[in-house]
């Protein structure tokens, strides 16, 4: 059985904390422990921040939707928007060794997302763009 | 207030106490505090995370924004009293190799004695 929960909010960093709080609650509902729930909420923070920054260029009149889907096997979180699609260059994973040598700044969000989640994908359907974050539930969580 | 920053001077070191959450919404306050210290030529910094509940990559970016100038001036940023979840963010990114992290503030300050990266 699938369970859904959607939340929509203005593309304003003011709502980041609310978005992460909702994510932690959904992760608990899906049976993740507190530590994993916090990690997943961080991945959502990064995806929402990237959306506000790169897709909407901080235009607070636009909207971001989070859709949580819990299935027997996984938790899927879609971060949706109808702004500028995130381009391939923007989702390039930096070489962390070089990154640290050069004391670079920025671009760490995608690294956190990919290291925390089992998969991170970008796509578009009918003009709605999304970043899809997936975390597998362990067997004991499946009902 | 989602983030407040307090700074205390201790044994020639500026100790920064962020209280609350550092994310893309609040990071400007943290960034401004770091940049002001660097402008004042304070290159020995400790970030005491005893009241830091959360940090996203925005906060790590703020540290990266000043670390080069600080190290070029024989200084460094030490971190102390991090919660498990905040430490975990540094660890996931491999930043535990880039910054010295201490359990307590005292050793983080004293580690500057005789410390010279050049």
gemmi code that builds the backbone of each chain (N, CA, C; Angstrom):
import gemmi

chains = {
    "A": [
        ("UNK", (0.836, -1.202, 0.000), (0.000, 0.000, 0.000), (0.875, 1.259, 0.000)),
        ("UNK", (0.483, 2.236, -0.814), (1.238, 3.492, -0.857), (0.594, 4.520, 0.067)),
        ("UNK", (1.427, 5.274, 0.732), (0.918, 6.396, 1.527), (1.518, 7.683, 0.963)),
        ("UNK", (0.680, 8.707, 0.789), (1.156, 9.976, 0.237), (0.986, 11.102, 1.246)),
        ("UNK", (1.847, 12.079, 1.128), (1.653, 13.324, 1.872), (2.294, 14.438, 1.045)),
        ("UNK", (1.535, 15.487, 0.795), (2.056, 16.615, 0.018), (2.069, 17.877, 0.855)),
        ("UNK", (3.055, 18.704, 0.638), (3.069, 20.020, 1.277), (3.608, 21.032, 0.268)),
        ("UNK", (2.956, 22.174, 0.193), (3.364, 23.208, -0.766), (3.635, 24.505, -0.011)),
        ("UNK", (4.678, 25.195, -0.416), (5.036, 26.431, 0.298), (5.731, 27.394, -0.655)),
        ("UNK", (5.794, 28.659, -0.245), (6.451, 29.682, -1.060), (7.956, 29.392, -1.133)),
        ("UNK", (8.561, 29.767, -2.259), (9.995, 29.522, -2.468), (10.807, 30.520, -1.651)),
        ("UNK", (10.747, 30.341, -0.344), (11.360, 31.277, 0.589), (12.139, 30.456, 1.624)),
        ("UNK", (13.388, 30.810, 1.819), (14.208, 30.027, 2.756), (13.656, 30.068, 4.184)),
        ("UNK", (12.744, 31.001, 4.462), (12.075, 31.040, 5.767), (11.464, 29.678, 6.097)),
        ("UNK", (11.018, 28.962, 5.050), (10.287, 27.722, 5.281), (11.176, 26.478, 5.295)),
        ("UNK", (12.484, 26.675, 5.196), (13.386, 25.517, 5.202), (13.240, 24.684, 6.471)),
        ("UNK", (13.168, 25.370, 7.605), (13.082, 24.656, 8.883), (11.782, 23.842, 8.945)),
        ("UNK", (10.683, 24.437, 8.471), (9.415, 23.702, 8.454), (9.520, 22.483, 7.536)),
        ("UNK", (10.168, 22.673, 6.391), (10.307, 21.568, 5.429), (11.114, 20.420, 6.037)),
        ("UNK", (12.161, 20.764, 6.790), (12.968, 19.694, 7.398), (12.204, 19.044, 8.560)),
        ("UNK", (11.430, 19.840, 9.294), (10.637, 19.265, 10.392), (9.594, 18.273, 9.865)),
        ("UNK", (8.928, 18.654, 8.774), (7.938, 17.755, 8.171), (8.624, 16.475, 7.695)),
        ("UNK", (9.821, 16.642, 7.118), (10.549, 15.478, 6.603), (10.895, 14.510, 7.736)),
        ("UNK", (11.335, 15.057, 8.867), (11.665, 14.190, 10.002), (10.423, 13.410, 10.452)),
        ("UNK", (9.287, 14.077, 10.496), (8.040, 13.393, 10.894), (7.685, 12.278, 9.910)),
        ("UNK", (7.843, 12.560, 8.612), (7.518, 11.547, 7.606), (8.487, 10.371, 7.677)),
        ("UNK", (9.744, 10.667, 7.966), (10.745, 9.596, 8.074), (10.429, 8.688, 9.266)),
        ("UNK", (9.985, 9.300, 10.353), (9.610, 8.499, 11.535), (8.413, 7.614, 11.198)),
        ("UNK", (7.460, 8.192, 10.453), (6.292, 7.420, 10.033), (6.715, 6.226, 9.174)),
        ("UNK", (7.777, 6.428, 8.393), (8.266, 5.359, 7.516), (9.177, 4.389, 8.267)),
        ("UNK", (9.412, 4.649, 9.560), (10.168, 3.706, 10.384), (11.654, 3.948, 10.460)),
        ("UNK", (12.120, 5.078, 9.954), (13.554, 5.366, 10.044), (13.904, 5.841, 11.453)),
        ("UNK", (15.111, 5.526, 11.910), (15.527, 5.993, 13.237), (15.858, 7.489, 13.174)),
        ("UNK", (16.041, 8.103, 14.344), (16.224, 9.558, 14.403), (17.440, 10.028, 13.608)),
        ("UNK", (18.511, 9.266, 13.688), (19.742, 9.669, 13.006), (19.539, 9.691, 11.482)),
        ("UNK", (18.926, 8.636, 10.955), (18.672, 8.582, 9.509), (17.651, 9.641, 9.108)),
        ("UNK", (16.648, 9.856, 9.975), (15.627, 10.874, 9.686), (16.272, 12.257, 9.564)),
        ("UNK", (17.230, 12.557, 10.447), (17.912, 13.862, 10.385), (18.738, 13.969, 9.105)),
        ("UNK", (19.405, 12.876, 8.742), (20.188, 12.890, 7.498), (19.291, 13.151, 6.291)),
        ("UNK", (18.150, 12.454, 6.244), (17.237, 12.620, 5.104), (16.688, 14.047, 5.075)),
        ("UNK", (16.410, 14.603, 6.250), (15.887, 15.980, 6.279), (16.942, 16.964, 5.770)),
        ("UNK", (18.213, 16.656, 6.006), (19.290, 17.497, 5.482), (19.316, 17.428, 3.949)),
        ("UNK", (19.125, 16.225, 3.405), (19.092, 16.073, 1.944), (17.942, 16.895, 1.356)),
        ("UNK", (16.798, 16.900, 2.053), (15.650, 17.686, 1.582), (15.955, 19.180, 1.670)),
        ("UNK", (16.579, 19.600, 2.766), (17.006, 21.003, 2.917), (17.844, 21.422, 1.710)),
        ("UNK", (18.806, 20.570, 1.350), (19.707, 20.901, 0.236), (18.948, 20.962, -1.091)),
        ("UNK", (18.026, 20.028, -1.295), (17.262, 20.005, -2.555), (16.344, 21.231, -2.647)),
        ("UNK", (15.717, 21.588, -1.528), (14.826, 22.757, -1.534), (15.651, 24.037, -1.723)),
        ("UNK", (16.798, 24.112, -1.037), (17.666, 25.287, -1.187), (18.110, 25.444, -2.640)),
        ("UNK", (18.513, 24.340, -3.264), (18.924, 24.395, -4.676), (17.774, 24.867, -5.571)),
        ("UNK", (16.566, 24.417, -5.248), (15.387, 24.813, -6.029), (15.149, 26.320, -5.906)),
        ("UNK", (15.180, 26.812, -4.661), (14.942, 28.247, -4.433), (16.025, 29.087, -5.120)),
        ("UNK", (17.256, 28.596, -5.009), (18.400, 29.358, -5.536), (18.507, 29.259, -7.060)),
        ("UNK", (18.530, 28.039, -7.581), (18.837, 27.850, -9.007), (17.605, 27.821, -9.909)),
        ("UNK", (16.493, 27.267, -9.415), (15.299, 27.175, -10.278), (14.491, 28.467, -10.224)),
        ("UNK", (14.454, 29.111, -9.060), (13.615, 30.302, -8.891), (14.410, 31.593, -8.654)),
        ("UNK", (15.711, 31.497, -8.526), (16.537, 32.692, -8.275), (15.951, 33.558, -7.149)),
        ("UNK", (15.548, 32.894, -6.087), (15.040, 33.545, -4.856), (13.742, 34.339, -5.085)),
        ("UNK", (12.974, 33.982, -6.101), (11.674, 34.630, -6.320), (10.659, 34.016, -5.348)),
        ("UNK", (10.319, 34.770, -4.316), (9.457, 34.241, -3.245), (8.003, 34.082, -3.648)),
        ("UNK", (7.636, 34.573, -4.845), (6.243, 34.422, -5.280), (6.003, 33.028, -5.875)),
        ("UNK", (7.093, 32.271, -6.119), (6.954, 30.940, -6.721), (6.719, 29.890, -5.632)),
        ("UNK", (6.406, 28.691, -6.053), (6.038, 27.653, -5.085), (6.875, 26.383, -5.231)),
        ("UNK", (7.125, 25.772, -4.098), (7.831, 24.488, -4.054), (6.868, 23.465, -3.460)),
        ("UNK", (6.834, 22.279, -4.058), (6.000, 21.199, -3.510), (6.895, 20.039, -3.080)),
        ("UNK", (6.627, 19.542, -1.897), (7.276, 18.303, -1.455), (6.224, 17.204, -1.499)),
        ("UNK", (6.528, 16.136, -2.192), (5.618, 14.988, -2.140), (6.349, 13.796, -1.544)),
        ("UNK", (5.807, 13.295, -0.464), (6.368, 12.113, 0.204), (5.532, 10.909, -0.182)),
        ("UNK", (6.194, 9.848, -0.588), (5.500, 8.597, -0.903), (6.188, 7.471, -0.153)),
        ("UNK", (5.408, 6.781, 0.675), (5.961, 5.645, 1.419), (5.374, 4.365, 0.832)),
        ("UNK", (6.264, 3.498, 0.371), (5.818, 2.177, -0.101), (6.402, 1.117, 0.827)),
        ("UNK", (6.125, -0.122, 0.519), (6.668, -1.227, 1.332), (8.189, -1.172, 1.396)),
        ("UNK", (8.794, -0.706, 0.304), (10.241, -0.836, 0.203), (11.026, 0.467, 0.335)),
        ("UNK", (10.364, 1.608, 0.113), (11.154, 2.846, 0.127), (10.342, 4.095, 0.452)),
        ("UNK", (11.088, 5.134, 0.809), (10.509, 6.473, 0.968), (11.017, 7.305, -0.212)),
        ("UNK", (10.083, 7.888, -0.947), (10.454, 8.763, -2.067), (9.994, 10.178, -1.753)),
        ("UNK", (10.898, 11.131, -1.934), (10.547, 12.535, -1.705), (10.818, 13.289, -2.997)),
        ("UNK", (9.759, 13.822, -3.597), (9.909, 14.650, -4.789), (9.880, 16.114, -4.384)),
        ("UNK", (10.901, 16.844, -4.789), (10.924, 18.295, -4.592), (10.586, 18.896, -5.952)),
        ("UNK", (9.373, 19.469, -6.071), (8.871, 19.881, -7.382), (8.812, 21.400, -7.524)),
        ("UNK", (8.992, 21.828, -8.745), (8.904, 23.259, -9.041), (8.584, 23.435, -10.521)),
        ("UNK", (8.210, 24.645, -10.911), (7.994, 24.905, -12.342), (8.880, 26.060, -12.822)),
        ("UNK", (10.036, 26.171, -12.202), (11.008, 27.188, -12.607), (11.990, 26.642, -13.618)),
        ("UNK", (13.190, 27.180, -13.569), (14.228, 26.751, -14.521), (14.695, 25.340, -14.135)),
        ("UNK", (14.699, 24.416, -15.093), (15.180, 23.073, -14.744), (16.645, 23.128, -14.305)),
        ("UNK", (17.007, 22.272, -13.352), (18.406, 22.213, -12.918), (19.201, 21.555, -14.056)),
        ("UNK", (20.255, 22.232, -14.511), (21.004, 21.713, -15.660), (22.040, 20.682, -15.225)),
        ("UNK", (22.535, 19.941, -16.211), (23.538, 18.910, -15.935), (24.776, 19.485, -15.257)),
        ("UNK", (25.169, 20.702, -15.675), (26.380, 21.290, -15.108), (26.192, 21.611, -13.629)),
        ("UNK", (24.954, 21.977, -13.278), (24.697, 22.320, -11.880), (24.649, 21.100, -10.974)),
        ("UNK", (24.420, 19.911, -11.553), (24.357, 18.726, -10.705), (25.642, 17.891, -10.804)),
        ("UNK", (26.671, 18.516, -11.347), (27.964, 17.840, -11.430), (28.548, 17.656, -10.033)),
        ("UNK", (28.963, 16.437, -9.741), (29.548, 16.167, -8.421), (31.004, 16.625, -8.393)),
        ("UNK", (31.381, 17.481, -7.461), (32.775, 17.928, -7.423), (33.710, 16.822, -6.929)),
        ("UNK", (34.967, 16.901, -7.365), (36.007, 16.022, -6.827), (36.370, 16.587, -5.453)),
        ("UNK", (36.022, 15.868, -4.385), (36.148, 16.432, -3.039), (37.609, 16.704, -2.652)),
        ("UNK", (38.522, 15.890, -3.195), (39.936, 16.112, -2.866), (40.398, 17.460, -3.410)),
        ("UNK", (40.043, 17.710, -4.669), (40.390, 18.992, -5.293), (39.638, 20.139, -4.623)),
        ("UNK", (38.401, 19.850, -4.288), (37.540, 20.852, -3.651), (38.209, 21.392, -2.382)),
        ("UNK", (38.736, 20.478, -1.586), (39.337, 20.896, -0.314), (40.693, 21.574, -0.513)),
        ("UNK", (41.437, 21.082, -1.493), (42.737, 21.703, -1.767), (42.553, 23.160, -2.182)),
        ("UNK", (41.498, 23.398, -2.937), (41.280, 24.751, -3.479), (40.384, 25.600, -2.589)),
        ("UNK", (39.982, 25.055, -1.445), (39.077, 25.751, -0.521), (37.879, 26.324, -1.270)),
        ("UNK", (37.289, 25.505, -2.110), (36.129, 25.988, -2.863), (34.916, 26.126, -1.958)),
        ("UNK", (33.970, 26.880, -2.451), (32.773, 27.166, -1.670), (31.556, 26.898, -2.550)),
        ("UNK", (30.557, 26.238, -2.035), (29.358, 25.959, -2.817), (29.432, 24.609, -3.500)),
        ("UNK", (28.286, 24.089, -3.911), (28.234, 22.803, -4.603), (28.289, 21.598, -3.680)),
        ("UNK", (28.240, 21.844, -2.360), (28.315, 20.732, -1.415), (26.968, 20.041, -1.219)),
        ("UNK", (25.891, 20.758, -1.520), (24.554, 20.213, -1.300), (24.322, 18.917, -2.055)),
        ("UNK", (24.729, 18.897, -3.313), (24.519, 17.707, -4.133), (25.350, 16.534, -3.600)),
        ("UNK", (26.524, 16.847, -3.042), (27.357, 15.783, -2.470), (26.648, 15.172, -1.259)),
        ("UNK", (26.132, 16.035, -0.385), (25.401, 15.532, 0.780), (24.206, 14.682, 0.351)),
        ("UNK", (23.459, 15.194, -0.625), (22.258, 14.469, -1.069), (22.616, 13.072, -1.573)),
        ("UNK", (23.649, 12.981, -2.401), (23.983, 11.679, -2.986), (24.594, 10.728, -1.960)),
        ("UNK", (25.260, 11.300, -0.946), (25.866, 10.427, 0.061), (24.840, 9.945, 1.095)),
        ("UNK", (23.785, 10.719, 1.277), (22.760, 10.353, 2.267), (21.705, 9.422, 1.662)),
        ("UNK", (21.281, 9.740, 0.435), (20.158, 9.009, -0.163), (20.657, 7.813, -0.973)),
        ("UNK", (19.760, 6.864, -1.249), (20.120, 5.732, -2.112), (20.128, 6.151, -3.573)),
        ("UNK", (19.276, 7.114, -3.927), (19.357, 7.660, -5.287), (18.842, 9.092, -5.306)),
        ("UNK", (19.401, 9.862, -6.224), (18.990, 11.254, -6.443), (18.850, 11.429, -7.952)),
        ("UNK", (17.652, 11.747, -8.401), (17.415, 11.906, -9.845), (16.688, 13.213, -10.114)),
        ("UNK", (16.971, 13.759, -11.292), (16.278, 14.973, -11.727), (15.474, 14.648, -12.975)),
        ("UNK", (14.323, 15.266, -13.120), (13.515, 15.023, -14.307), (12.399, 16.027, -14.433)),
        ("UNK", (11.600, 15.869, -15.457), (10.472, 16.773, -15.720), (9.317, 15.966, -16.267)),
        ("UNK", (8.105, 16.335, -15.849), (6.895, 15.753, -16.415), (5.906, 16.893, -16.619)),
        ("UNK", (5.499, 17.109, -17.865), (4.487, 18.117, -18.210), (4.796, 19.490, -17.609)),
        ("UNK", (6.034, 19.912, -17.750), (6.416, 21.252, -17.304), (6.700, 21.365, -15.817)),
        ("UNK", (6.521, 20.276, -15.093), (6.867, 20.271, -13.668), (8.209, 19.548, -13.526)),
        ("UNK", (9.157, 20.227, -12.916), (10.489, 19.648, -12.748), (10.622, 19.116, -11.327)),
        ("UNK", (11.440, 18.104, -11.194), (11.573, 17.529, -9.855), (12.994, 17.051, -9.566)),
        ("UNK", (13.286, 17.026, -8.300), (14.462, 16.319, -7.784), (13.882, 15.194, -6.948)),
        ("UNK", (14.192, 13.970, -7.302), (13.604, 12.809, -6.604), (14.652, 12.150, -5.704)),
        ("UNK", (14.347, 12.144, -4.425), (15.236, 11.553, -3.419), (14.618, 10.247, -2.930)),
        ("UNK", (15.395, 9.178, -2.986), (14.853, 7.877, -2.572), (15.734, 7.251, -1.494)),
        ("UNK", (15.092, 6.782, -0.434), (15.795, 6.035, 0.616), (15.058, 4.713, 0.828)),
        ("UNK", (15.816, 3.631, 0.749), (15.195, 2.309, 0.931), (14.896, 2.061, 2.410)),
        ("UNK", (13.750, 1.440, 2.656), (13.401, 1.066, 4.016), (13.959, -0.349, 4.257)),
        ("UNK", (14.430, -0.589, 5.466), (14.927, -1.935, 5.748), (13.713, -2.848, 5.881)),
        ("UNK", (13.948, -4.143, 5.785), (12.864, -5.113, 5.780), (11.963, -4.981, 6.997)),
        ("UNK", (12.577, -4.649, 8.141), (11.782, -4.588, 9.390), (10.773, -3.434, 9.370)),
        ("UNK", (11.031, -2.409, 8.485), (10.104, -1.277, 8.440), (8.864, -1.572, 7.601)),
        ("UNK", (8.992, -2.520, 6.676), (7.887, -2.783, 5.747), (6.711, -3.416, 6.487)),
        ("UNK", (5.507, -2.891, 6.221), (4.319, -3.426, 6.899), (3.498, -4.257, 5.922)),
    ],
    "B": [
        ("UNK", (14.046, 33.726, 17.128), (15.285, 33.839, 16.336), (15.829, 32.431, 16.047)),
        ("UNK", (16.059, 32.140, 14.762), (16.528, 30.802, 14.417), (18.037, 30.635, 14.623)),
        ("UNK", (18.752, 31.761, 14.631), (20.196, 31.687, 14.874), (20.672, 32.966, 15.545)),
        ("UNK", (21.376, 32.806, 16.651), (22.064, 33.942, 17.257), (23.544, 33.577, 17.356)),
        ("UNK", (24.370, 34.604, 17.205), (25.818, 34.382, 17.252), (26.398, 35.220, 18.388)),
        ("UNK", (27.133, 34.579, 19.266), (27.839, 35.286, 20.331), (29.332, 35.033, 20.143)),
        ("UNK", (30.128, 36.061, 20.372), (31.586, 35.897, 20.236), (32.256, 36.328, 21.530)),
        ("UNK", (33.157, 35.497, 22.029), (33.927, 35.836, 23.233), (35.409, 35.700, 22.921)),
        ("UNK", (36.193, 36.581, 23.523), (37.654, 36.510, 23.359), (38.238, 35.720, 24.524)),
        ("UNK", (38.994, 34.684, 24.216), (39.588, 33.846, 25.258), (41.007, 33.474, 24.850)),
        ("UNK", (41.972, 33.876, 25.654), (43.387, 33.493, 25.449), (43.844, 33.758, 24.009)),
        ("UNK", (43.498, 34.941, 23.494), (43.956, 35.312, 22.155), (43.200, 34.627, 21.029)),
        ("UNK", (42.105, 33.980, 21.382), (41.297, 33.269, 20.388), (39.870, 33.811, 20.422)),
        ("UNK", (39.281, 33.983, 19.248), (37.864, 34.372, 19.195), (37.032, 33.100, 19.184)),
        ("UNK", (36.172, 32.966, 20.202), (35.313, 31.779, 20.277), (33.902, 32.186, 19.838)),
        ("UNK", (33.426, 31.494, 18.819), (32.118, 31.808, 18.229), (31.107, 30.771, 18.727)),
        ("UNK", (29.999, 31.268, 19.267), (28.939, 30.385, 19.768), (27.680, 30.557, 18.908)),
        ("UNK", (27.487, 29.724, 17.898), (26.225, 29.789, 17.158), (25.150, 29.056, 17.968)),
        ("UNK", (23.989, 29.672, 18.090), (22.900, 29.087, 18.874), (21.693, 28.952, 17.956)),
        ("UNK", (21.340, 27.718, 17.616), (20.178, 27.513, 16.744), (20.520, 26.723, 15.502)),
        ("UNK", (20.024, 27.203, 14.367), (20.146, 26.467, 13.108), (20.939, 27.286, 12.096)),
        ("UNK", (21.865, 26.622, 11.415), (22.536, 27.279, 10.285), (22.064, 26.583, 9.010)),
        ("UNK", (21.242, 27.305, 8.255), (20.819, 26.809, 6.941), (20.894, 27.996, 5.965)),
        ("UNK", (20.349, 27.817, 4.763), (20.461, 28.885, 3.757), (19.744, 30.161, 4.197)),
        ("UNK", (18.801, 30.017, 5.124), (18.060, 31.186, 5.594), (18.852, 31.996, 6.624)),
        ("UNK", (19.624, 31.312, 7.432), (20.296, 31.991, 8.551), (21.801, 32.175, 8.327)),
        ("UNK", (22.329, 31.575, 7.275), (23.788, 31.506, 7.134), (24.454, 32.888, 7.045)),
        ("UNK", (23.714, 33.884, 6.555), (24.325, 35.220, 6.429), (24.878, 35.736, 7.756)),
        ("UNK", (24.152, 35.441, 8.838), (24.614, 35.909, 10.159), (25.935, 35.241, 10.544)),
        ("UNK", (26.032, 33.965, 10.265), (27.248, 33.207, 10.584), (28.402, 33.692, 9.703)),
        ("UNK", (28.110, 33.860, 8.423), (29.112, 34.307, 7.452), (29.634, 35.707, 7.832)),
        ("UNK", (28.714, 36.575, 8.197), (29.078, 37.941, 8.562), (29.985, 37.944, 9.798)),
        ("UNK", (29.659, 37.106, 10.769), (30.474, 37.027, 11.987), (31.892, 36.571, 11.653)),
        ("UNK", (32.005, 35.562, 10.797), (33.330, 35.053, 10.408), (34.110, 36.125, 9.642)),
        ("UNK", (33.433, 36.774, 8.710), (34.121, 37.769, 7.871), (34.556, 38.991, 8.690)),
        ("UNK", (33.731, 39.365, 9.652), (34.110, 40.496, 10.507), (35.359, 40.180, 11.323)),
        ("UNK", (35.448, 38.966, 11.821), (36.630, 38.575, 12.601), (37.876, 38.598, 11.719)),
        ("UNK", (37.742, 38.104, 10.504), (38.886, 38.103, 9.586), (39.289, 39.538, 9.240)),
        ("UNK", (38.292, 40.405, 9.054), (38.586, 41.821, 8.779), (39.363, 42.445, 9.933)),
        ("UNK", (39.042, 41.999, 11.143), (39.742, 42.502, 12.333), (41.080, 41.791, 12.557)),
        ("UNK", (41.457, 40.978, 11.590), (42.710, 40.211, 11.619), (42.762, 39.226, 12.780)),
        ("UNK", (41.634, 38.680, 13.111), (41.598, 37.609, 14.110), (41.606, 36.291, 13.336)),
        ("UNK", (42.705, 35.593, 13.464), (42.891, 34.393, 12.660), (42.892, 33.103, 13.481)),
        ("UNK", (42.689, 33.250, 14.792), (42.558, 32.051, 15.614), (41.102, 31.981, 16.065)),
        ("UNK", (40.366, 31.074, 15.441), (38.927, 30.988, 15.712), (38.548, 29.588, 16.200)),
        ("UNK", (37.664, 29.571, 17.188), (37.043, 28.313, 17.611), (35.541, 28.470, 17.421)),
        ("UNK", (34.935, 27.523, 16.743), (33.475, 27.493, 16.663), (33.003, 26.455, 17.672)),
        ("UNK", (32.386, 26.937, 18.758), (31.881, 26.042, 19.795), (30.416, 25.721, 19.469)),
        ("UNK", (30.169, 24.469, 19.120), (28.835, 24.086, 18.656), (27.921, 23.542, 19.741)),
        ("UNK", (28.166, 23.936, 20.996), (27.361, 23.351, 22.082), (25.862, 23.645, 21.937)),
        ("UNK", (25.524, 24.773, 21.331), (24.103, 25.109, 21.126), (23.707, 25.128, 19.651)),
        ("UNK", (24.565, 24.541, 18.828), (24.271, 24.470, 17.390), (23.465, 23.194, 17.134)),
        ("UNK", (22.215, 23.378, 16.777), (21.337, 22.218, 16.626), (21.400, 21.609, 15.235)),
        ("UNK", (21.841, 22.413, 14.254), (21.723, 21.943, 12.873), (22.645, 22.763, 11.981)),
        ("UNK", (23.270, 22.111, 11.020), (24.049, 22.849, 10.018), (23.850, 22.176, 8.657)),
        ("UNK", (23.622, 22.982, 7.636), (23.537, 22.440, 6.275), (24.813, 22.834, 5.534)),
        ("UNK", (24.886, 22.488, 4.265), (26.093, 22.788, 3.497), (26.345, 24.295, 3.416)),
        ("UNK", (25.293, 25.091, 3.606), (25.469, 26.551, 3.579), (26.461, 26.976, 4.670)),
        ("UNK", (26.358, 26.369, 5.836), (27.262, 26.700, 6.947), (28.687, 26.273, 6.667)),
        ("UNK", (28.838, 25.097, 6.036), (30.180, 24.636, 5.695), (30.792, 25.524, 4.620)),
        ("UNK", (29.939, 26.017, 3.729), (30.405, 26.954, 2.704), (30.915, 28.241, 3.320)),
        ("UNK", (30.253, 28.688, 4.393), (30.698, 29.914, 5.086), (32.089, 29.724, 5.680)),
        ("UNK", (32.344, 28.547, 6.242), (33.687, 28.263, 6.781), (34.718, 28.242, 5.654)),
        ("UNK", (34.337, 27.616, 4.530), (35.267, 27.536, 3.393), (35.581, 28.919, 2.825)),
        ("UNK", (34.621, 29.839, 3.003), (34.803, 31.187, 2.467), (35.891, 31.991, 3.154)),
        ("UNK", (36.261, 31.596, 4.376), (37.287, 32.362, 5.106), (38.546, 31.550, 5.440)),
        ("UNK", (38.470, 30.241, 5.279), (39.567, 29.402, 5.787), (40.905, 29.675, 5.071)),
        ("UNK", (40.850, 29.954, 3.783), (42.095, 30.169, 3.039), (42.839, 31.389, 3.581)),
        ("UNK", (42.116, 32.492, 3.748), (42.761, 33.707, 4.258), (43.286, 33.496, 5.676)),
        ("UNK", (42.514, 32.779, 6.478), (42.928, 32.506, 7.862), (44.215, 31.685, 7.883)),
        ("UNK", (44.277, 30.634, 7.079), (45.476, 29.777, 7.073), (46.665, 30.485, 6.428)),
        ("UNK", (46.386, 31.343, 5.461), (47.469, 32.138, 4.867), (48.104, 33.070, 5.897)),
        ("UNK", (47.378, 33.329, 6.971), (47.888, 34.204, 8.036), (48.229, 33.409, 9.300)),
        ("UNK", (48.613, 32.158, 9.097), (49.053, 31.278, 10.193), (47.976, 30.971, 11.217)),
        ("UNK", (46.741, 31.177, 10.859), (45.661, 30.868, 11.790), (44.921, 29.607, 11.390)),
        ("UNK", (43.810, 29.368, 12.069), (42.989, 28.205, 11.723), (41.607, 28.348, 12.370)),
        ("UNK", (40.719, 27.495, 11.954), (39.405, 27.380, 12.609), (39.348, 26.003, 13.252)),
        ("UNK", (39.164, 25.988, 14.569), (38.949, 24.732, 15.274), (37.470, 24.634, 15.638)),
        ("UNK", (36.995, 23.408, 15.691), (35.587, 23.183, 16.046), (35.535, 22.391, 17.346)),
        ("UNK", (34.545, 22.694, 18.173), (34.419, 21.929, 19.418), (32.953, 21.748, 19.789)),
        ("UNK", (32.724, 20.809, 20.698), (31.406, 20.566, 21.304), (30.296, 20.337, 20.274)),
        ("UNK", (30.644, 19.637, 19.186), (29.630, 19.394, 18.152), (28.700, 18.256, 18.575)),
        ("UNK", (27.414, 18.410, 18.316), (26.484, 17.309, 18.563), (26.777, 16.216, 17.537)),
        ("UNK", (26.246, 15.035, 17.803), (26.488, 13.914, 16.897), (25.969, 14.236, 15.487)),
        ("UNK", (24.806, 14.870, 15.414), (24.223, 15.118, 14.086), (25.005, 16.184, 13.313)),
        ("UNK", (25.527, 17.200, 14.032), (26.325, 18.233, 13.358), (27.676, 17.643, 12.931)),
        ("UNK", (28.292, 16.865, 13.828), (29.556, 16.202, 13.470), (29.354, 15.334, 12.228)),
        ("UNK", (28.216, 14.664, 12.180), (27.911, 13.765, 11.076), (27.941, 14.476, 9.719)),
        ("UNK", (27.496, 15.738, 9.688), (27.498, 16.498, 8.433), (28.941, 16.722, 7.962)),
        ("UNK", (29.818, 17.095, 8.896), (31.234, 17.275, 8.559), (31.835, 15.949, 8.086)),
        ("UNK", (31.428, 14.871, 8.767), (31.986, 13.558, 8.471), (31.539, 13.063, 7.091)),
        ("UNK", (30.262, 13.250, 6.776), (29.736, 12.787, 5.479), (30.534, 13.426, 4.336)),
        ("UNK", (30.901, 14.691, 4.511), (31.601, 15.416, 3.438), (33.122, 15.248, 3.496)),
        ("UNK", (33.597, 14.567, 4.520), (35.055, 14.409, 4.656), (35.721, 15.646, 5.232)),
        ("UNK", (34.954, 16.552, 5.803), (35.517, 17.791, 6.355), (36.230, 17.559, 7.683)),
        ("UNK", (36.095, 16.351, 8.236), (36.829, 16.032, 9.464), (38.332, 15.961, 9.169)),
        ("UNK", (38.683, 15.819, 7.876), (40.098, 15.832, 7.472), (40.612, 17.259, 7.318)),
        ("UNK", (39.701, 18.176, 7.092), (40.079, 19.558, 6.791), (40.134, 20.428, 8.037)),
        ("UNK", (39.291, 20.107, 9.019), (39.217, 20.908, 10.248), (39.534, 20.024, 11.457)),
        ("UNK", (40.226, 20.614, 12.433), (40.460, 19.890, 13.681), (39.220, 20.030, 14.555)),
        ("UNK", (38.738, 18.898, 15.019), (37.509, 18.881, 15.815), (37.824, 18.342, 17.212)),
        ("UNK", (37.413, 19.079, 18.216), (37.714, 18.743, 19.612), (36.412, 18.498, 20.377)),
        ("UNK", (36.528, 17.655, 21.410), (35.334, 17.404, 22.242), (34.972, 18.638, 23.050)),
        ("UNK", (36.012, 19.354, 23.532), (35.772, 20.486, 24.440), (36.455, 21.746, 23.914)),
        ("UNK", (35.951, 22.883, 24.373), (36.463, 24.185, 23.924), (37.915, 24.436, 24.366)),
        ("UNK", (38.229, 24.079, 25.630), (39.569, 24.355, 26.173), (40.686, 23.799, 25.293)),
        ("UNK", (40.660, 22.503, 25.026), (41.695, 21.942, 24.148), (41.694, 22.571, 22.752)),
        ("UNK", (40.523, 22.967, 22.271), (40.455, 23.599, 20.936), (41.200, 24.931, 20.942)),
        ("UNK", (41.127, 25.654, 22.067), (41.848, 26.926, 22.187), (43.338, 26.660, 22.385)),
        ("UNK", (43.649, 25.746, 23.294), (45.066, 25.505, 23.625), (45.836, 24.905, 22.453)),
        ("UNK", (45.117, 24.243, 21.543), (45.793, 23.622, 20.390), (46.437, 24.666, 19.489)),
        ("UNK", (46.073, 25.941, 19.656), (46.702, 26.993, 18.853), (48.110, 27.301, 19.351)),
        ("UNK", (48.410, 26.942, 20.610), (49.744, 27.216, 21.146), (50.770, 26.435, 20.345)),
        ("UNK", (51.702, 27.181, 19.734), (52.741, 26.523, 18.939), (52.226, 26.052, 17.593)),
        ("UNK", (50.988, 26.401, 17.304), (50.374, 25.981, 16.055), (50.808, 26.901, 14.926)),
        ("UNK", (51.343, 26.346, 13.893), (51.750, 27.157, 12.746), (51.655, 26.296, 11.504)),
        ("UNK", (50.734, 26.620, 10.658), (50.498, 25.784, 9.479), (51.530, 25.987, 8.386)),
        ("UNK", (52.244, 27.111, 8.415), (53.194, 27.366, 7.330), (54.494, 26.610, 7.529)),
    ],
}
model = gemmi.Model(1)
for chain_id, residues in chains.items():
    chain = gemmi.Chain(chain_id)
    for i, (resn, *xyz) in enumerate(residues, 1):
        res = gemmi.Residue()
        res.name, res.seqid = resn, gemmi.SeqId(i, " ")
        for name, pos in zip(("N", "CA", "C"), xyz):
            atom = gemmi.Atom()
            atom.name, atom.element = name, gemmi.Element(name[0])
            atom.pos, atom.b_iso = gemmi.Position(*pos), 0.0
            res.add_atom(atom)
        chain.add_residue(res)
    model.add_chain(chain)
structure = gemmi.Structure()
structure.add_model(model)
structure.setup_entities()
